Amino acid sequence: MPRSTVSMMRAHVRRLKAQGAHSVKNYNQPRREQRQQVVAAALEENMRSVAEGGSLFGLDMTLIADGNTTVEHNIPLSIFMMMFSVLRKVQDGLHTDIGRHIWRAGG
Protein backbone atom coordinates (compact mmCIF):
# COMPACT_ATOMS: atom_id res chain seq x y z
CA MET A 1 0.00 0.00 0.00
CA PRO A 2 1.46 3.38 -0.94
CA ARG A 3 2.20 5.89 1.75
CA SER A 4 -0.42 8.59 1.88
CA THR A 5 0.56 12.11 0.96
CA VAL A 6 -0.98 15.50 1.52
CA SER A 7 -2.01 15.59 -2.14
CA MET A 8 -3.83 12.26 -1.74
CA MET A 9 -5.64 13.60 1.32
CA ARG A 10 -6.54 16.81 -0.51
CA ALA A 11 -8.05 14.81 -3.38
CA HIS A 12 -10.09 12.75 -0.91
CA VAL A 13 -11.35 15.79 0.99
CA ARG A 14 -12.22 17.65 -2.23
CA ARG A 15 -14.14 14.61 -3.48
CA LEU A 16 -16.17 14.53 -0.24
CA LYS A 17 -16.80 18.28 -0.39
CA ALA A 18 -18.01 18.02 -3.99
CA GLN A 19 -20.58 15.50 -2.78
CA GLY A 20 -21.87 17.94 -0.15
CA ALA A 21 -19.87 16.91 2.92
CA HIS A 22 -19.03 19.55 5.52
CA SER A 23 -16.67 17.33 7.50
CA VAL A 24 -14.28 14.47 6.95
CA LYS A 25 -13.89 11.45 9.23
CA ASN A 26 -10.30 11.07 10.38
CA TYR A 27 -10.13 7.34 11.01
CA ASN A 28 -7.29 5.85 13.04
CA GLN A 29 -4.48 6.19 10.54
CA PRO A 30 -1.42 4.16 11.51
CA ARG A 31 0.88 7.19 11.73
CA ARG A 32 0.36 10.56 13.36
CA GLU A 33 1.73 12.20 10.22
CA GLN A 34 -1.17 10.73 8.23
CA ARG A 35 -3.73 11.99 10.74
CA GLN A 36 -2.17 15.46 10.51
CA GLN A 37 -2.45 15.35 6.71
CA VAL A 38 -6.20 14.74 6.97
CA VAL A 39 -6.55 17.75 9.29
CA ALA A 40 -4.47 19.96 6.99
CA ALA A 41 -6.47 18.98 3.90
CA ALA A 42 -9.78 19.57 5.70
CA LEU A 43 -8.71 23.01 6.94
CA GLU A 44 -7.59 24.00 3.43
CA GLU A 45 -11.12 23.25 2.22
CA ASN A 46 -12.75 24.97 5.23
CA MET A 47 -14.13 21.64 6.43
CA ARG A 48 -14.12 20.00 9.84
CA SER A 49 -12.08 16.95 10.71
CA VAL A 50 -13.79 14.49 13.05
CA ALA A 51 -11.34 12.05 14.61
CA GLU A 52 -12.23 8.45 15.40
CA GLY A 53 -10.76 8.59 18.89
CA GLY A 54 -8.77 5.72 20.22
CA SER A 55 -10.13 5.10 23.69
CA LEU A 56 -6.61 5.96 24.78
CA PHE A 57 -6.21 9.25 26.59
CA GLY A 58 -2.79 10.00 25.09
CA LEU A 59 -4.00 9.36 21.55
CA ASP A 60 -7.10 11.49 22.07
CA MET A 61 -4.96 14.38 23.32
CA THR A 62 -2.73 14.21 20.22
CA LEU A 63 -5.85 14.21 18.05
CA ILE A 64 -6.99 17.43 19.74
CA ALA A 65 -3.51 18.98 19.68
CA ASP A 66 -3.22 18.27 15.95
CA GLY A 67 -6.33 20.31 15.25
CA ASN A 68 -9.17 17.83 14.80
CA THR A 69 -12.48 19.60 15.28
CA THR A 70 -13.72 16.95 17.68
CA VAL A 71 -13.03 13.42 18.88
CA GLU A 72 -15.81 10.93 18.20
CA HIS A 73 -15.63 9.01 21.46
CA ASN A 74 -16.28 11.21 24.44
CA ILE A 75 -13.64 12.61 26.71
CA PRO A 76 -15.19 13.70 30.03
CA LEU A 77 -15.69 17.47 29.85
CA SER A 78 -13.79 18.19 33.07
CA ILE A 79 -10.72 16.35 31.74
CA PHE A 80 -11.05 17.93 28.31
CA MET A 81 -11.20 21.45 29.76
CA MET A 82 -8.24 20.79 32.05
CA MET A 83 -6.16 19.52 29.13
CA PHE A 84 -7.35 22.33 26.89
CA SER A 85 -6.22 24.94 29.41
CA VAL A 86 -2.80 23.27 29.66
CA LEU A 87 -2.49 23.09 25.88
CA ARG A 88 -3.47 26.74 25.52
CA LYS A 89 -0.69 27.74 27.93
CA VAL A 90 1.96 25.98 25.85
CA GLN A 91 0.39 26.78 22.48
CA ASP A 92 3.22 29.06 21.38
CA GLY A 93 5.64 26.16 21.61
CA LEU A 94 3.55 23.84 19.44
CA HIS A 95 3.41 23.50 15.69
CA THR A 96 -0.40 23.81 15.49
CA ASP A 97 -2.76 26.56 16.52
CA ILE A 98 -4.88 24.53 18.94
CA GLY A 99 -7.13 27.34 20.04
CA ARG A 100 -8.10 28.37 16.53
CA HIS A 101 -9.24 24.84 15.71
CA ILE A 102 -11.15 24.28 18.93
CA TRP A 103 -12.86 27.67 18.92
CA ARG A 104 -13.76 27.13 15.26
CA ALA A 105 -15.63 24.04 16.37
CA GLY A 106 -17.67 26.03 18.84
CA GLY A 107 -16.07 24.36 21.88
C-alpha positions as a Markdown table, in Angstrom:
| # | Residue | x | y | z |
|---|---|---|---|---|
| 1 | Met | 0.0 | 0.0 | 0.0 |
| 2 | Pro | 1.5 | 3.4 | -0.9 |
| 3 | Arg | 2.2 | 5.9 | 1.7 |
| 4 | Ser | -0.4 | 8.6 | 1.9 |
| 5 | Thr | 0.6 | 12.1 | 1.0 |
| 6 | Val | -1.0 | 15.5 | 1.5 |
| 7 | Ser | -2.0 | 15.6 | -2.1 |
| 8 | Met | -3.8 | 12.3 | -1.7 |
| 9 | Met | -5.6 | 13.6 | 1.3 |
| 10 | Arg | -6.5 | 16.8 | -0.5 |
| 11 | Ala | -8.1 | 14.8 | -3.4 |
| 12 | His | -10.1 | 12.7 | -0.9 |
| 13 | Val | -11.3 | 15.8 | 1.0 |
| 14 | Arg | -12.2 | 17.6 | -2.2 |
| 15 | Arg | -14.1 | 14.6 | -3.5 |
| 16 | Leu | -16.2 | 14.5 | -0.2 |
| 17 | Lys | -16.8 | 18.3 | -0.4 |
| 18 | Ala | -18.0 | 18.0 | -4.0 |
| 19 | Gln | -20.6 | 15.5 | -2.8 |
| 20 | Gly | -21.9 | 17.9 | -0.2 |
| 21 | Ala | -19.9 | 16.9 | 2.9 |
| 22 | His | -19.0 | 19.5 | 5.5 |
| 23 | Ser | -16.7 | 17.3 | 7.5 |
| 24 | Val | -14.3 | 14.5 | 6.9 |
| 25 | Lys | -13.9 | 11.4 | 9.2 |
| 26 | Asn | -10.3 | 11.1 | 10.4 |
| 27 | Tyr | -10.1 | 7.3 | 11.0 |
| 28 | Asn | -7.3 | 5.9 | 13.0 |
| 29 | Gln | -4.5 | 6.2 | 10.5 |
| 30 | Pro | -1.4 | 4.2 | 11.5 |
| 31 | Arg | 0.9 | 7.2 | 11.7 |
| 32 | Arg | 0.4 | 10.6 | 13.4 |
| 33 | Glu | 1.7 | 12.2 | 10.2 |
| 34 | Gln | -1.2 | 10.7 | 8.2 |
| 35 | Arg | -3.7 | 12.0 | 10.7 |
| 36 | Gln | -2.2 | 15.5 | 10.5 |
| 37 | Gln | -2.4 | 15.4 | 6.7 |
| 38 | Val | -6.2 | 14.7 | 7.0 |
| 39 | Val | -6.6 | 17.8 | 9.3 |
| 40 | Ala | -4.5 | 20.0 | 7.0 |
| 41 | Ala | -6.5 | 19.0 | 3.9 |
| 42 | Ala | -9.8 | 19.6 | 5.7 |
| 43 | Leu | -8.7 | 23.0 | 6.9 |
| 44 | Glu | -7.6 | 24.0 | 3.4 |
| 45 | Glu | -11.1 | 23.2 | 2.2 |
| 46 | Asn | -12.7 | 25.0 | 5.2 |
| 47 | Met | -14.1 | 21.6 | 6.4 |
| 48 | Arg | -14.1 | 20.0 | 9.8 |
| 49 | Ser | -12.1 | 17.0 | 10.7 |
| 50 | Val | -13.8 | 14.5 | 13.1 |
| 51 | Ala | -11.3 | 12.0 | 14.6 |
| 52 | Glu | -12.2 | 8.4 | 15.4 |
| 53 | Gly | -10.8 | 8.6 | 18.9 |
| 54 | Gly | -8.8 | 5.7 | 20.2 |
| 55 | Ser | -10.1 | 5.1 | 23.7 |
| 56 | Leu | -6.6 | 6.0 | 24.8 |
| 57 | Phe | -6.2 | 9.2 | 26.6 |
| 58 | Gly | -2.8 | 10.0 | 25.1 |
| 59 | Leu | -4.0 | 9.4 | 21.5 |
| 60 | Asp | -7.1 | 11.5 | 22.1 |
| 61 | Met | -5.0 | 14.4 | 23.3 |
| 62 | Thr | -2.7 | 14.2 | 20.2 |
| 63 | Leu | -5.9 | 14.2 | 18.1 |
| 64 | Ile | -7.0 | 17.4 | 19.7 |
| 65 | Ala | -3.5 | 19.0 | 19.7 |
| 66 | Asp | -3.2 | 18.3 | 16.0 |
| 67 | Gly | -6.3 | 20.3 | 15.3 |
| 68 | Asn | -9.2 | 17.8 | 14.8 |
| 69 | Thr | -12.5 | 19.6 | 15.3 |
| 70 | Thr | -13.7 | 16.9 | 17.7 |
| 71 | Val | -13.0 | 13.4 | 18.9 |
| 72 | Glu | -15.8 | 10.9 | 18.2 |
| 73 | His | -15.6 | 9.0 | 21.5 |
| 74 | Asn | -16.3 | 11.2 | 24.4 |
| 75 | Ile | -13.6 | 12.6 | 26.7 |
| 76 | Pro | -15.2 | 13.7 | 30.0 |
| 77 | Leu | -15.7 | 17.5 | 29.9 |
| 78 | Ser | -13.8 | 18.2 | 33.1 |
| 79 | Ile | -10.7 | 16.3 | 31.7 |
| 80 | Phe | -11.0 | 17.9 | 28.3 |
| 81 | Met | -11.2 | 21.4 | 29.8 |
| 82 | Met | -8.2 | 20.8 | 32.1 |
| 83 | Met | -6.2 | 19.5 | 29.1 |
| 84 | Phe | -7.3 | 22.3 | 26.9 |
| 85 | Ser | -6.2 | 24.9 | 29.4 |
| 86 | Val | -2.8 | 23.3 | 29.7 |
| 87 | Leu | -2.5 | 23.1 | 25.9 |
| 88 | Arg | -3.5 | 26.7 | 25.5 |
| 89 | Lys | -0.7 | 27.7 | 27.9 |
| 90 | Val | 2.0 | 26.0 | 25.8 |
| 91 | Gln | 0.4 | 26.8 | 22.5 |
| 92 | Asp | 3.2 | 29.1 | 21.4 |
| 93 | Gly | 5.6 | 26.2 | 21.6 |
| 94 | Leu | 3.5 | 23.8 | 19.4 |
| 95 | His | 3.4 | 23.5 | 15.7 |
| 96 | Thr | -0.4 | 23.8 | 15.5 |
| 97 | Asp | -2.8 | 26.6 | 16.5 |
| 98 | Ile | -4.9 | 24.5 | 18.9 |
| 99 | Gly | -7.1 | 27.3 | 20.0 |
| 100 | Arg | -8.1 | 28.4 | 16.5 |
| 101 | His | -9.2 | 24.8 | 15.7 |
| 102 | Ile | -11.1 | 24.3 | 18.9 |
| 103 | Trp | -12.9 | 27.7 | 18.9 |
| 104 | Arg | -13.8 | 27.1 | 15.3 |
| 105 | Ala | -15.6 | 24.0 | 16.4 |
| 106 | Gly | -17.7 | 26.0 | 18.8 |
| 107 | Gly | -16.1 | 24.4 | 21.9 |
